[in-house]
Amino acid sequence: MSYKRKFTLLTAVLMFFVIAGISRANEANEKININTASIEELTRLKRIGTKYAERIIKYRTEVGVFKNPEDIMKVKGIGSKVWELNQEMITVKLPDKK
């Protein structure tokens, strides 16, 4: 393979990783509304796996919407440590009524 072709290929691969990194960084900066988030969205929070994401959804379905972000600590197994790790990423907005 010629030098020019290798350089072009390397540039394309590097651009892919740069774009993917920017996209991932934007995703990480988005706040998660715990009143409407899916399991997949909730698992983006630190120390929240599928089991805890399911508990969050069950809580908001059975008890009602979260009024404050720190209300996430009312969910069984989620304490102050998890809250402290995620408080900048969690938001609470009421779901749209249909």
C-alpha positions in Angstrom: 0.0 0.0 0.0 1.3 3.4 -0.9 2.2 6.0 1.7 -0.6 8.3 0.5 -3.2 5.5 0.8 -2.0 4.6 4.3 -2.1 8.2 5.4 -5.7 8.6 4.1 -6.8 5.4 5.8 -5.2 6.4 9.1 -6.8 9.8 8.9 -10.2 8.3 8.3 -9.9 5.9 11.2 -8.8 8.7 13.5 -11.7 11.0 12.5 -14.1 8.1 13.2 -12.7 7.8 16.8 -12.8 11.6 17.3 -16.4 11.9 16.2 -17.4 8.8 18.3 -15.7 10.4 21.3 -17.5 13.7 20.9 -20.8 11.9 20.6 -20.1 9.9 23.7 -19.1 13.0 25.6 -22.3 14.8 24.7 -24.3 11.7 25.8 -22.5 11.7 29.1 -23.3 15.4 29.7 -27.0 15.0 29.1 -29.1 15.0 32.3 -31.3 12.0 32.9 -34.9 12.6 33.8 -35.6 9.8 36.3 -39.4 10.3 35.8 -39.3 9.3 32.1 -36.0 7.5 31.6 -35.9 4.0 30.1 -33.8 1.2 31.7 -31.1 1.9 29.1 -30.9 5.6 30.0 -30.9 4.9 33.8 -28.0 2.4 33.5 -25.9 5.3 32.2 -25.9 6.5 35.8 -22.9 5.4 37.9 -23.6 2.2 40.0 -27.0 1.8 38.4 -27.4 -1.5 36.7 -30.4 -3.1 35.2 -31.7 -4.3 38.6 -31.7 -0.8 40.1 -33.0 0.8 36.9 -36.0 -1.6 37.1 -36.5 -0.6 40.8 -36.5 3.1 39.8 -39.2 2.4 37.2 -41.2 0.2 39.6 -41.0 2.9 42.3 -42.3 5.7 40.0 -45.0 3.5 38.6 -46.3 2.3 42.0 -45.6 5.3 44.2 -45.7 8.1 41.7 -43.3 10.5 40.1 -40.2 11.8 41.8 -40.6 15.4 42.9 -36.9 16.1 43.6 -33.8 14.5 42.2 -32.7 13.3 45.6 -35.9 11.3 45.9 -34.0 8.6 44.0 -32.7 7.6 47.5 -36.2 6.4 48.3 -35.7 3.5 46.0 -34.5 0.4 47.8 -30.8 -0.1 47.5 -30.0 3.5 46.4 -28.4 5.5 49.1 -26.4 8.7 49.6 -23.3 7.3 47.9 -25.1 6.7 44.6 -26.8 10.0 44.9 -23.5 11.8 45.4 -22.0 10.1 42.4 -24.9 11.0 40.1 -26.5 14.3 41.4 -25.1 16.3 38.5 -26.6 14.0 36.0 -30.1 13.5 37.5 -33.0 15.8 36.8 -36.7 15.6 37.5 -39.3 16.8 35.1 -42.9 15.8 35.1 -43.9 13.5 32.2 -46.0 15.1 29.4 -49.7 14.3 29.8 -51.2 12.8 26.7 
